[in-house]
Amino acid sequence: MAKAASKNSKVKDLKASAEAKNWTKVIKSVRSPKTGAYTFKEAIVHKDKVKDYLASK
């Protein structure tokens, strides 16, 4: 017979999933000054800092 999951592990998973919803993957295109080609930079940023990240060079 399988072991039942404890209630505490479920609570930890809910807290972790709630915290994970506050983060966003941001993809920013950056133009190379040498070749003029675009490259893409990816970052995982807190949802409150997305505009700051996109505004920075």
N, C-alpha and C positions, 0 to 999 in steps of 0.2 A: 504494500500500500504506500502511496506517495505521501511525503511529508507536506503538511499544509504550511503556507507562508504565514509568517507572523504579521500582526497588525502594524508593528513598528516599521517593518521594511516597506510596507505600502505607504505609510506616512512620509518616509524619507523620499520615496520615489515621487510623490506628489509635490513635495517641496522642491525637489531638483527640477522637475518639469516646469513648475511655475517660475523658477529662477531662469531657466533656459529661454523662456519666452521673452525675456528682457534683452536678449542679444540678437543682433542682425548681421548677416553676411553682406558686406558692401564690396562691390566691384567698381574700381575707378580706372578709367582709361587715362594713360599718361603718354604724351607725345615726346619722342626722343629728339633732343635738339640737334643731334648729329645726323641722323638719317631721316628724320621726319616720320618714322613709322610709329604706330601706336602699340603700346604694351599695356597689359592689364595688371593692376595690383589688387589683390584680394585681402580683406581683413575682416575679422569678426569684432564688431564694435557694439558697445552698449547703445540701446535705442535712443538715449538722450544725447549721445555724442555723434550721431550720424552726420548732421549738418556741419559740425566742426571738422570732421574728418574729410568730408568732400570739399570744404572750403580751403583746406591746407594744400600746399603744393607738394 
